[in-house]
Amino acid sequence: MLDDIIDYLEHIRERPVWQPIPDSVRARFHGPVPVAPTELAAVHDEFMRHILPFTAGNAHPGFMGWVHGGGNPAGMLAEMLAAGLNANLGGRDQVPLEVERQIVQWVRGLFGFPESATGLFVTGTSMANLIGVLVARTSALGLDVRRSGIAGSGRRLTAYTSEAAHGCISQAMDLSGIGSAALRLVATDDRHRIDLAALNGAIAADRQAGFTPFLVVGTAGTVDSGAIDDLAGLAELARREKLWLHVDGAYGALAILAPDLAPRLAGIEHADSLAFDFHKWGQVPYDAGFILVRDGTLHRDTFAAPAAYLRRETRGLAAGSPWPCDFGPDLSRGFRALKVWFTLQVHGIDAIGAVISRTCALARYLEGRIAQTPELELLAPVSLNIACFRFRSAQSDQVNARIVADLHESGIAAPSTTTIDGRLAIRAAIVNHRTRASDIDALVEAILAFGRAGVKNRAA
Ligand SMILES: Cc1ncc(COP(=O)(O)O)c(C=O)c1O
């Protein structure tokens, strides 16, 4: 199994990025629950033939869709070790928790947070953002909100983020019971960053109307175009307005590891909470989301709940309180920290920072190729590692959606799409450490070929 999966990674360039799933393969997964045992080798063979070839393909250098990390073998092997230990990191006195605490300490240091800040591994930034919203809610309404709920406070909370923010912020408002309607989507400037004047205006209008503004969410690396909000400006505004500042740094926060990009995150050190993923630009295998909270006491008070069966002791296996289950909703938790610990040690943060810089250089290279190609048009400034553009055409939205589907089915490259200023864009997010300039060239050539073929077909 180890040989096969290492061969897979070594020869990944020879494979299509993605390929359509034949009905016969899909049908294999509609069978009954197994009653009798099957040889491990037979199950592995089934995996090799019917699962491995039909994944999304984000380990492949031609994968440029959404924001997916490429993973790395050291992290993969750590996953195997973690599964062998079958460690449950909800709590108890065990060194795996010291590994997680070590990473919390590293993360604090990287982002300039104080020793009193607490951190937790979660699935991904969607969950980390939800935790950030919940701690901000507790900060605004006090601990009693956990018992009485939002309605018990009699206050109408409002939160603010930009129109370019990820949808999971709105979902976090919904899941927290505050309601997605209480999230104000503030306009962005010409660089797709939150417009601070418009934000000020929205807060003032809400106060006037009797609302209680409590939270502003900045984004470090918007999902559409990679824009980084003015975090120092947001920190200043949040301080003045007494709002909680949460930063969604899902993929962009780790730009802190790249010396050429880190200055663009100035102000992140003032956030009250910060969410990000190691599984995106950090190249750690899925999943490895992370939440960091400046006020560790408030973080714990938002989640900790005494239970007789989770009683803490000063010695024995039940020692070592507080436990991770005191900082989030999960009681059963895997050893996500191990693959991060392996990845950071085996590669070192300088190498990861260099990968991050290189992906941005590749996006600029793509921007250059778009500028030199009259049939292509850039739709948003390239601010980090994402380029949004289109093949020029009278029926642009339809044509570009078709080009992207053609690209996926060709196996050459896999960008995704988004909408920029009302127009459908081909969106290439370069996240993978394996991607090179030749992969960008292959993407451009294939887009031109599929675009031109479409023009020819319509003319015929
Ligand atoms: C800015 C931003 N926020 C949040 C998320 C959600 O993160 P996750 O998929 O890890 O839940 C993403 C995902 O791409 C993102 O780009």
The ligand as an SDF file (V2000), in Angstrom:
LIG
                    3D

 16 16  0  0  0  0  0  0  0  0999 V2000
  -11.5730   32.7250    2.5470 C   0  0  0  0  0  0  0  0  0  0  0  0
  -12.0830   31.3660    2.8890 C   0  0  0  0  0  0  0  0  0  0  0  0
  -12.7580   31.1880    4.0540 N   0  0  0  0  0  0  0  0  0  0  0  0
  -13.2220   29.9880    4.4300 C   0  0  0  0  0  0  0  0  0  0  0  0
  -13.0440   28.8740    3.6450 C   0  0  0  0  0  0  0  0  0  0  0  0
  -13.5830   27.5510    4.1060 C   0  0  0  0  0  0  0  0  0  0  0  0
  -12.5090   26.7730    4.5600 O   0  0  0  0  0  0  0  0  0  0  0  0
  -12.6740   25.1920    4.7450 P   0  0  0  0  0  0  0  0  0  0  0  0
  -12.9520   24.6660    3.3710 O   0  0  0  0  0  0  0  0  0  0  0  0
  -11.3720   24.7430    5.2810 O   0  0  0  0  0  0  0  0  0  0  0  0
  -13.8190   24.9640    5.6770 O   0  0  0  0  0  0  0  0  0  0  0  0
  -12.3570   29.0010    2.4340 C   0  0  0  0  0  0  0  0  0  0  0  0
  -12.1820   27.8440    1.5500 C   0  0  0  0  0  0  0  0  0  0  0  0
  -11.6530   27.9110    0.4890 O   0  0  0  0  0  0  0  0  0  0  0  0
  -11.8500   30.2710    2.0540 C   0  0  0  0  0  0  0  0  0  0  0  0
  -11.1680   30.4480    0.9140 O   0  0  0  0  0  0  0  0  0  0  0  0
  1  2  1  0
  2  3  1  0
  2 15  2  0
  3  4  2  0
  4  5  1  0
  5  6  1  0
  5 12  2  0
  6  7  1  0
  7  8  1  0
  8  9  2  0
  8 10  1  0
  8 11  1  0
 12 13  1  0
 12 15  1  0
 13 14  2  0
 15 16  1  0
M  END
$$$$
